[in-house]
């Protein structure tokens, strides 16, 4: 058997693909999910809906594939947490999504330890990461059970094991990045010293077996969704980078075996742990991408994400948008920032607003490209791109124009599960290298910059001023 069932449990839904080493993707099933957005910055999901989506999508994909699978792989949201009963597996709280901002008070209390956290973990002290949400959950929701990221809970239901993987653990603010081990001092700092934490597994490790999708098979290939896409897109050597355009956008660049701490406001994480090696990556985040497009839909400015290009103007006519609908992440780290439009006139039409939102997304990512270049010591020469919104030629062209780099669009809409599947395949065959498991791919489309360097620099300067103003306004609020 060469087929792998790879599950991508994300914010907006769960995707299940059955991928065969010889035939490629032979089945795909998706189950949509919609987070609940609460006043006060809360973003929650129903844990049972997450589990049901994994089981339903996985079973449907296996059924449609019409062939047995050799293993199950799982990519996860990374920083989404919940409390649950270790004995029964029953959830004891809602799942606090990575976008949830209610733990800002926890981070404010620990502000004097910001540099210590960054030095130890490679991360920024921000509610985006797991530990602040875990601490907030313990204070406000429940003291019972265990509190973990959703991958541990899902794997427990599949296998009965209590594990997480090294890449997910590195997104917690509780991991010593150099040792890749839980840090007792950090646990105490967040008031989590009495918590029972899962064992940290390698990404190419068989962590157990499951009968959830048919005959008993191994479960392997556990990894954070963004690092899974980094694997799938072949960013296996230092200096290679990709950006995923999903609910948010996530730019990651491989830095090799050295856990370089960012000097440019980015974060450093474990890329993956496989074949006894642990490469690292620097990354930056944009909180609202597909969610910003959904906002356009909710206002009636576009009918659907598929209609973006038809709805966008050829030129924004001076309109700038900072799409900080859920705050600004790297490199500003301004959770209170709000979205803004500038340059509006009586001649502004909806098509100008649509393009301005797309350019605002691309401008944030261009800023991340520049910061990655500062950490790498050289500029990016190309940017690989995946995710649902890569289907928007307007967005991809804006990205190439503003960042001034060619953008290679990944030929599949399923980079994340394919990366997890590659690691699972390595777990089944230790003689297989990750390069061999990933294989070669060619871009579906390459978007080359059409703007001059001067025009791009002028735009970025004006946009950065607007972003700085949004960040400052958020701090005052």
N, C-alpha and C positions, 0 to 999 in steps of 0.2 A: 504494500500500500504506500502510495506517495502523496496522497491528498491530505491537506491540513485544514481543519476548521479554525479560522481566525476570527476572533470577536473583537470589535472596536466599540467599547462602551463609552459613548461620548455624552456631551451636555444635551444636544438636541435629538439624540436618538442612539440606537444600537445598530451597528452594521455587522452582518455575519457573511463571510465569504468562504467558500470552499475552493482552495487553490491547489492545483496539481502541479507537480514539478515539471511534467511534460506538456500538459494541456493548458496550463495557466488557470485563470478563474473559470470555474465550471458552474458555479451557483452563487447567487447573491440574494440576501434577504435583509430588509431593513424594518425596524420598528421605531416610529417617531416618539419623542419625549418632549415635553414642554416644561421647562422650569417655572416655578412660581416666583414672581418678583414682588417683594413686599416693601412697604414703606420702611424707611430707615436703613435701606441698603441690603435687606435680606434677600437671598436667592436660595430657594430650596427645591429639592426633588423628593418624590416618594420612593423610598428604598425598594419597596415591593414592586413598584413599577419598573425600576432598574433591573431587578432580578428577572421579572417576567419578560422584559424585553430581550434579555440575554438568552433565556431559555427558548422563547418563541422564535426569535430570529435564527438562533443556532439550529434548532430542530427543523425549521422550514428550509434552511440552506442545505442541510444534510439530505433531507428528503428530495429536494429538487436536483441535487447533484447525482443522486442515484448510484452512489458508490461509497464504500466504507472510507472512513478517515483514520489516519494513523495517530493523530494527536489533536489536542485543542490548545490554541494560543489565545491570550487575552491582553489587549491593550486597554489602558484605563485613563480616566480624566486627570489623575495626578494628585490634585490637592483637595478633592471633595471628600468630606469626612462624615461619619455618623457614629452613634453609639449603638451597640447591639449585645445581645445575650450570648456569651461564649458557649453556653451549653446547648441552647435551643437554636441559635442562629437568628432569633427574632429581632427585628430592629427595635430600638428603644428611643429613637429620635428620628426626625427627618434627616435627609442628607443635606448638609450645608455645602453648596456648590462653590467652586473655586472663585466665582465672581462675588460671593457674599462679603459684604464690607462691615458687618456688625462687630467684628473683632478689632476695629480701629481703637477702641478704648483699651484693649489689652496691649496693643503695640504702643500706645501713648504712655502707658504706665512703665513700659520697659525701654523708653526712648534712650536713656543713658547707656543702655547696653547694645545700642545699634552697631557700633564698630566691632564689638566682641562677637556678636552674632554673625556679621559679615565675614570676619576673619576665620571663624570656626566652620561655618556652613557654606560660604560662597554666595549666600542669599541676602536679600534686603529684608529688614524687619517690616513686614507688611501683611495685612490680613489675607492677601492672595494665597499665602502658603498655609500649610496644614496646621502647625502648632498653635498659632493664635486662634484659629477656629475651634480647635480641640479644647483649648482653655476656655473659650467663651461658651462652648457647648456644656462643659462641665459646670460652669458657674450658673448658667441660666436654664438649662434643659433637663439634665439628669446626671446623677453621680453613679448610676448603676451600670453594670456590664463593662465592656471594653469600648474604647473609642479609637477608631482606625480610619484609614482611607478606604474608599469603597472597594478597591481591588481585593483587599484582605477578606472583606465580607463576602464578596462574590466567589472567591476561590474557596472559602470555607464551605459555601453551599455546594460547590461542585465537587470538592475533594475531602472535606473535613479537616483540612490543614489550616494552620495559622501562620501565614507567610505574607511577605511583600517582596518586591524586587528592589535591587540596588538603585535603579533610576528613580523609582517612586519614592523611596526613602530619602533620596537626596533633595526632594522638593518639600521637606517637612519643616525645616529649621530645627530639627532635632538630631541631625546626622553630622558627625565629624567627617568632613569631606575628604580629608587625607586618609583616614583610617577606614572609611566606609563602614562605620559602626555607630550605633546609638550612643549619644553623649549624655552622661548622667548630669553634668552641670547644666546643660541646656534643658533637660527634662525638669530639673528643679527650678530653673529660671521661669518656666511657663507654668509652674505648679502642677506638673504632670509626673512627678517622681514616683508616685505609687501606681502608675499605669503599667499594665502588662502589654508590651509591644510585640509585634510579630517578628519571627525570624527573617533575616534579610537573605534572600536567595539571589543567585546569579540569573541573568536573563535567559541563558541557555540551559537552565537546570530543569529536570523533571521534578515537579513539586508534589505530585500525587497522581491519582487516576480518577476518572469520572465515568458514570454511566448515564449522565444527563442527556446525552444526544444519541444514545444507541449502545452498542457493545462497549465494554470498558476499554478506555484508551488513556494514555498519559496526558497530563496537563503540563505544558511548558511554554516558553516564549512569553513570560510576563514582562511588561515594560510600559512606561508612560507613553501615551499616544504620540506626543511630539517627538520623542526620541525614536519611536517606532518608525515614524515618517523619515527621520534622518537616516535610519538604516535602509529603508526601502529605496530612497533616492540616491543611494550609493555614496553618501557623504561619510566615507570611511577613513579618510585621510585628513590630517590637519589643514585647516584653511578652506575646506569645502563647506558650503552653507545652503540651507533651504528655508523657505517660509511656507507655512501652512495657513491657508485662508479659510477658516471655519467660523464658528461662533465668535471667536476672537482670532487674532493672527499671532503666530509664534515663529520667530526667526531664531534658528539655532545654527551655530558654527562649531565644527569639530576642532578642538584644540590639542588633541592627542593625549598622551599619558600624564601630562602635567596639569594639575587643577589650578590653572591660572585664575587669580582673583581679578575681577574686572576693575579697571580704574576709570571706567566710563559709564557707570550707573547701570550696568547689566548684571546678570546673575550667572553663577557657575554651578553646573550640576554634573552628576554622572551621566554620561551619554548612554552607556550600557555596560554590563559586565558579562563577558563571554570569553570562552577559551582561556580562562585564567587571566585575562587582561581587562583593565578598566580605563577606557578612554573617557575624556571629559568634554564638555561643550559649554560655551557661553551662549546665553539666550536673552532675548528681549520679547516683551509681550505687548500686544494691543488688545485691550479688553473687549472692544465692540467692533465687529466687522460684519458677519452675517446678521448679528443682532441690530446693527445700524441699518442694514438693508431692510430688515423686518420693520424697523421704525418707519422707513420710507413707505413700505407697504401699508402699514397701519394708518398712515396719513393719506393714503390714496395717491401718492406721488408716483408709485410704480405698481404694476399689477402683481408681479412676482420677480424673484431673483433672475429668472430666465429672461425677463423683459428689461433688464438694466440697460443694456447697450442701446436698445431702441428708444429708451426714455431719456438717455443722457445727451446733453448738448455736445457739440464738437468743441466748444470753448466755454469755460465758466464765466467769461466776461467780467473777471475781477472778483468774483465771489469766492471767498475762502471759508472752509468749514473745518473746525476742530471737533471731530466726532467723539468727544469724551463723555459719552452717555452714561458710563459707569466709572468715571474717573480716568486719570492718565497713569499708565504703568511706566515701564522703563522708557527713557532714563529720568523722567520727572518724578515718579512715585508721588503723585498728587491725588490721593483717593477722593478728595473733595472737589476736584475739577469738574466742570460741567461743559456740555457741548455748546458750541457757539458758531454763528455765521457772521461774517463781516463782508463789507463791500456790496451790500444789497442796495438796489435802486428800484425805481418804479418800473424799469424795464426788465427786472429780474423775473424769470419764469421758472416753472418747476424743473425744466430740463437743466437749468443752470444749477439748481440746488442738488439735483441728483449727481451731476458730474462733480460738484464741489465735495459731496460726501465721499465719492470714490477717490478723488484726489487727496482728501484729508486722510483717508486710510493709507493710501500709498505714501503720503508724506511722513506719517509716523514710522512706517517701515523703512523708508529711506534714511530717517534719522537713526534707526537701529543699525542699518548697514554701516553708517559712518562710525558708530560707536564700536561695532564689531571690528571694523578695520583698525581702530585705535588699539584694541586689545590684541589683535593678531600682529600688529606692526606692519601691515600692508593692506591695501584696499582689496575688497572682493572683486574678482574678475567676472564672476557670473553669479546669478541667484537662481536656484532651483525652486520651483513653486508647485504646490499641490493643494488640494481642497476644493470644495464645491464652487467657490467663487472664482477659481481660475478659468471657469467657462466664460467669464465676462472679459471680452477683449478690451473694453474700455478701461477696466481696472488694471489689467496686466500691462496695457500700453502706458497708462499713467505711472505704473510702478517703474517701468523701464525708463521713462522720460525723467521722472523726478530723482530716482536713485542713480541714473546714468550708468546702468549696467544691463547687459542682456538678461532677459528672464526666460529660463527654460521651463516650460510647462510639462509637468509629469504626465505621461500618457494615460494613466489610470486615475480614477476618482477614489482609489482605495489604497493609498500609500500606507496608511497606518496599519490596517490588518495585514498587508503584505509584509511589512517590516517585522511584525510579531510572528508571522508564519515562517519567515527566514530563520529567526532565532529558534523556533520550535524544531525546524528541520535540523539545525545544528545540534540540538539536544538529542535528537534521535540518532544522529550519525556524527559522533565527535571528530571523525576524520575530515568532515566537510568544513571548509573555511567559510567565514561569513561572506567573503567576496563571491565565492562559488554559490552560496545559498541565495544571495541577492540577484546575481546575474547582471547582464548589461541591459540598458534601456536607452531609447532615443526620445528626445522631446517631441511631444505632439505638435507644439508650436514654439517658436522662438520669437520673442518681442524685443526688437532692438530699439535703443533710444532714438527718437525723432527730434526731440528738443536739443537745442545747443546747450553746451555746458553753462554758458552765461544765463540763459533763460531759466535753466534748472536751479542755478544758484540763487537767482533773484526770487524765484518762487519759494524756495526753501527758507530763505531769510525772512520773507514776509509771513510765511506760514508759522515758522518757529516763534516769531514775535506774538502771533495770535495764540499759540499753544502756551507760551510762557504767561501770557495775560490770563488765560483760563486757569492755569495752575495757581497763579497768585490769587485770583479771585476765590478759588476753592479754599485756599488757606485762610483767607479773611473770613469766609463763611463759617 
